[in-house]
Amino acid sequence: MEPDKIFIDIKTCGLTLAQVLEEVERLKKEYPDYEIFLDGDAYAVVGRRRI
């Protein structure tokens, strides 16, 4: 199984909440074969390939 791909590290990115949400929408369109979500343990927006 492929490891999760980190797209946005929330701790270091400096983006506002609105900007993060915009990026999530962009990532969903750019990576349709990935499930994009906020990983609370990693404190990052990550992608997991859909099976």
C-alpha positions as CSV (number, residue, x, y, z in Angstrom):
1,M,0.0,0.0,0.0
2,E,1.3,3.4,-0.9
3,P,2.0,5.8,2.0
4,D,-0.2,8.9,2.4
5,K,1.1,11.9,0.4
6,I,1.4,15.2,2.4
7,F,0.2,18.2,0.4
8,I,0.0,20.9,3.0
9,D,1.8,20.9,6.4
10,I,-0.5,23.1,8.4
11,K,2.1,23.9,11.1
12,T,4.5,25.6,8.7
13,C,2.4,26.7,5.7
14,G,1.2,30.1,7.0
15,L,-2.1,29.9,5.1
16,T,-5.4,31.1,6.4
17,L,-8.3,28.7,6.9
18,A,-10.0,30.0,3.7
19,Q,-6.8,29.5,1.7
20,V,-6.3,26.0,3.0
21,L,-9.9,25.2,2.0
22,E,-9.3,26.6,-1.5
23,E,-6.2,24.5,-1.8
24,V,-8.1,21.4,-0.7
25,E,-10.7,22.1,-3.5
26,R,-7.9,22.6,-6.0
27,L,-6.2,19.4,-4.9
28,K,-9.4,17.4,-5.2
29,K,-9.6,18.5,-8.9
30,E,-5.9,18.0,-9.6
31,Y,-5.8,14.5,-8.0
32,P,-9.2,12.9,-8.6
33,D,-7.7,9.4,-7.8
34,Y,-6.8,10.6,-4.3
35,E,-9.0,11.1,-1.2
36,I,-7.9,14.5,0.2
37,F,-8.4,15.0,3.9
38,L,-7.0,16.7,7.1
39,D,-5.0,14.2,9.1
40,G,-5.2,15.4,12.7
41,D,-2.2,13.2,13.9
42,A,0.1,14.6,11.2
43,Y,-1.6,18.1,11.3
44,A,-1.5,18.2,7.5
45,V,-3.7,18.0,4.5
46,V,-2.9,14.6,3.0
47,G,-4.0,12.4,0.1
48,R,-4.6,8.7,0.0
49,R,-5.0,6.9,-3.3
50,R,-8.5,5.5,-3.7
51,I,-8.7,1.7,-4.0
